[in-house]
Amino acid sequence: MRYFRLLPAVMVVSVALLGLKGEGLIRSAWAQDQKAGNNQLAQDTAPLAPDPASDEANNESPSEVDVMSSLAKRRATLDTREGDIAMRAQVLQAAEARVDAKIAILKQLQEQINTLVSQRDADQQKQVASLVKTYSAMKSKDAARIFNTLPDEVLVPVAQQMKSDVLAPVLAAMTADNAQHLTQKLANRLKLPETPPAVAPTPAPVAPGAAPGVQTGAPAATAPAAPKAGK
């Protein structure tokens, strides 16, 4: 019975001890939290370390700032000009390509035209040769009667290629006006092209102080002496 009477007292004492121990743990934890909070507050309120970049920016003089600004503007201007030059180069390359293509087309057309002209000249020469053979085989009076009515673009080439001994009786049988006209056309074809007039040589410059009429510079080549006749 005595044991059961002491049991409640022991339990009360144990609960009291547990309560005191728990209160001590709570106070210790609260103290640690408060200490940690104070440390964080001290770190937050501590003065910041100086920034080297800001110090350098603050240490720059107004002249240095002006120089940097001028260099930046110059760089932007050069970049813009470089872009314009590159664009113009591309435009020129495209224009050159178009010009080269047109030149190639023109060369092809010129070759085709030359081929056609050569073929036409060959065909025309064959026709003229055939007419020359035909009129040379005809009688002079009959050929003269036809010559009186032919246009110059047909008559002159045919008459030019006829032999003189065959053309002479034909001209004699033609009317006087037509014969004179044909003779004049043939003579004009035999004329050589006029040579341009000779250009007079420019006189050599006269040195200062030299006598008038005396030219300076390389001496004129003298003509070689004529060989003496043998005895």
C-alpha positions as CSV (number, residue, x, y, z in Angstrom):
1,M,0.0,0.0,0.0
2,R,2.8,2.4,0.8
3,Y,4.3,1.7,-2.7
4,F,1.1,2.7,-4.4
5,R,0.9,5.9,-2.3
6,L,4.5,6.9,-3.4
7,L,3.7,6.2,-7.1
8,P,1.6,9.4,-7.7
9,A,4.2,11.5,-6.1
10,V,7.0,10.0,-8.2
11,M,4.9,10.6,-11.4
12,V,4.3,14.2,-10.4
13,V,7.9,14.8,-9.8
14,S,8.8,13.2,-13.1
15,V,6.4,15.3,-15.0
16,A,7.7,18.4,-13.3
17,L,11.3,17.4,-14.2
18,L,10.3,16.8,-17.8
19,G,8.5,20.2,-17.9
20,L,11.6,21.9,-16.6
21,K,13.9,20.1,-19.0
22,G,11.6,20.9,-22.0
23,E,11.4,24.6,-20.9
24,G,15.2,24.7,-20.9
25,L,15.4,23.2,-24.3
26,I,12.9,25.7,-25.6
27,R,14.8,28.6,-24.1
28,S,18.1,27.3,-25.6
29,A,16.5,27.0,-29.0
30,W,15.0,30.5,-28.8
31,A,18.3,31.9,-27.7
32,Q,20.1,30.3,-30.7
33,D,17.4,31.6,-33.1
34,Q,17.7,35.1,-31.7
35,K,21.5,35.0,-32.0
36,A,21.3,33.8,-35.6
37,G,18.8,36.6,-36.4
38,N,21.1,39.2,-34.8
39,N,24.1,37.9,-36.9
40,Q,22.0,38.1,-40.2
41,L,20.9,41.6,-39.2
42,A,24.5,42.6,-38.6
43,Q,25.5,41.2,-42.0
44,D,22.6,43.0,-43.8
45,T,23.3,46.3,-42.2
46,A,27.1,46.1,-42.7
47,P,28.5,48.7,-45.3
48,L,28.9,47.3,-48.8
49,A,32.4,46.9,-50.2
50,P,33.4,49.6,-52.8
51,D,32.9,48.6,-56.5
52,P,36.1,48.9,-58.5
53,A,34.2,49.6,-61.7
54,S,32.2,52.4,-60.1
55,D,35.5,53.9,-58.7
56,E,37.0,53.8,-62.2
57,A,33.9,55.4,-63.7
58,N,34.0,58.1,-61.0
59,N,37.7,58.6,-61.6
60,E,37.3,59.2,-65.4
61,S,37.7,62.8,-66.3
62,P,35.3,64.6,-68.6
63,S,37.9,64.7,-71.4
64,E,38.2,60.9,-71.3
65,V,34.4,60.6,-71.5
66,D,34.4,62.9,-74.5
67,V,37.1,60.9,-76.2
68,M,35.3,57.6,-75.6
69,S,32.0,59.1,-76.9
70,S,33.8,60.5,-80.0
71,L,35.4,57.1,-80.7
72,A,32.1,55.4,-80.4
73,K,30.5,57.8,-82.9
74,R,33.4,57.3,-85.2
75,R,33.1,53.6,-85.0
76,A,29.4,53.8,-85.8
77,T,30.1,56.0,-88.8
78,L,32.8,53.6,-90.1
79,D,30.4,50.7,-89.7
80,T,27.8,52.5,-91.7
81,R,30.2,53.4,-94.5
82,E,31.5,49.8,-94.6
83,G,27.9,48.6,-95.0
84,D,27.3,51.1,-97.8
85,I,30.5,50.1,-99.6
86,A,29.6,46.4,-99.4
87,M,26.2,47.1,-100.8
88,R,27.6,49.2,-103.7
89,A,30.1,46.4,-104.4
90,Q,27.2,43.9,-104.7
91,V,25.3,46.3,-106.9
92,L,28.3,46.8,-109.2
93,Q,28.9,43.0,-109.4
94,A,25.3,42.5,-110.4
95,A,25.5,45.2,-113.0
96,E,28.8,43.8,-114.4
97,A,27.2,40.3,-114.6
98,R,24.2,41.8,-116.5
99,V,26.6,43.7,-118.9
100,D,28.7,40.6,-119.5
101,A,25.5,38.6,-120.3
102,K,24.4,41.3,-122.7
103,I,27.8,41.4,-124.3
104,A,27.8,37.6,-124.8
105,I,24.3,37.9,-126.4
106,L,25.5,40.6,-128.7
107,K,28.5,38.6,-129.7
108,Q,26.3,35.7,-130.6
109,L,24.0,38.0,-132.7
110,Q,27.1,39.5,-134.4
111,E,28.4,36.0,-135.3
112,Q,24.9,35.0,-136.7
113,I,24.7,38.3,-138.7
114,N,28.2,37.8,-140.1
115,T,27.3,34.2,-141.1
116,L,24.1,35.4,-142.8
117,V,26.0,38.2,-144.6
118,S,28.7,35.9,-145.8
119,Q,26.1,33.4,-147.0
120,R,24.2,36.2,-148.8
121,D,27.4,37.6,-150.4
122,A,28.2,34.1,-151.6
123,D,24.8,33.6,-153.0
124,Q,24.8,37.1,-154.6
125,Q,28.2,36.4,-156.1
126,K,26.9,33.2,-157.6
127,Q,24.0,35.0,-159.1
128,V,26.2,37.8,-160.5
129,A,28.5,35.2,-162.0
130,S,25.6,33.4,-163.6
131,L,24.3,36.7,-165.1
132,V,27.8,37.6,-166.4
133,K,28.0,34.2,-168.1
134,T,24.5,34.6,-169.5
135,Y,25.0,38.2,-170.9
136,S,28.5,37.3,-172.2
137,A,26.9,34.5,-174.3
138,M,24.2,36.9,-175.8
139,K,24.6,39.0,-178.8
140,S,25.8,42.6,-178.1
141,K,22.6,44.3,-179.4
142,D,20.4,42.0,-177.3
143,A,22.6,42.5,-174.2
144,A,22.7,46.3,-174.8
145,R,18.9,46.5,-175.0
146,I,18.6,44.8,-171.6
147,F,21.4,46.8,-170.1
148,N,19.5,50.0,-171.0
149,T,16.7,49.0,-168.6
150,L,18.6,47.4,-165.7
151,P,19.0,49.2,-162.4
152,D,22.4,50.2,-161.3
153,E,22.6,47.7,-158.4
154,V,22.3,44.9,-160.9
155,L,24.0,46.5,-164.0
156,V,27.2,47.7,-162.4
157,P,28.3,44.4,-160.7
158,V,27.5,42.4,-163.9
159,A,29.3,44.9,-166.2
160,Q,32.3,45.0,-163.8
161,Q,32.9,41.3,-164.0
162,M,32.5,41.0,-167.7
163,K,35.6,40.9,-169.9
164,S,36.5,44.1,-171.6
165,D,36.4,42.6,-175.1
166,V,32.8,41.3,-174.4
167,L,31.6,44.6,-172.6
168,A,32.9,46.9,-175.3
169,P,30.5,46.0,-178.1
170,V,27.6,46.0,-175.5
171,L,28.5,49.6,-174.5
172,A,28.7,50.5,-178.2
173,A,25.2,49.2,-178.8
174,M,23.7,50.9,-175.7
175,T,22.2,54.4,-175.9
176,A,24.7,57.2,-175.4
177,D,23.3,58.3,-172.0
178,N,23.1,54.8,-170.5
179,A,26.6,54.0,-171.8
180,Q,28.0,57.2,-170.3
181,H,26.3,56.5,-167.0
182,L,27.5,53.0,-166.8
183,T,31.1,54.0,-167.7
184,Q,31.0,56.6,-164.9
185,K,29.8,54.1,-162.4
186,L,32.5,51.6,-163.3
187,A,35.1,54.4,-163.1
188,N,33.9,55.4,-159.6
189,R,34.3,51.8,-158.4
190,L,37.9,51.7,-159.7
191,K,38.8,54.9,-157.7
192,L,41.1,54.3,-154.7
193,P,40.1,55.8,-151.3
194,E,41.5,59.2,-150.7
195,T,44.4,59.3,-148.3
196,P,44.2,61.8,-145.4
197,P,46.4,64.9,-145.7
198,A,49.8,64.6,-144.1
199,V,50.2,66.2,-140.8
200,A,53.1,68.7,-140.5
201,P,55.6,67.6,-137.8
202,T,55.5,69.7,-134.7
203,P,58.8,71.7,-134.2
204,A,61.0,70.7,-131.3
205,P,61.0,73.0,-128.3
206,V,63.7,75.7,-128.2
207,A,65.9,75.8,-125.1
208,P,65.9,79.1,-123.2
209,G,68.7,81.3,-124.4
210,A,69.2,79.5,-127.7
211,A,69.4,81.4,-130.9
212,P,66.2,81.5,-133.0
213,G,65.9,78.7,-135.5
214,V,68.3,76.5,-133.6
215,Q,66.5,73.4,-132.3
216,T,67.7,71.4,-129.4
217,G,67.4,67.7,-128.8
218,A,68.8,64.7,-130.8
219,P,70.6,65.7,-133.9
220,A,68.9,64.9,-137.2
221,A,70.1,61.9,-139.1
222,T,72.2,62.8,-142.0
223,A,71.6,61.2,-145.3
224,P,74.4,58.7,-146.3
225,A,76.8,60.0,-148.9
226,A,76.2,58.8,-152.5
227,P,78.8,56.3,-153.6
228,K,81.3,57.5,-156.0
229,A,81.1,56.2,-159.5
230,G,83.9,53.9,-160.3
231,K,86.5,54.9,-162.7
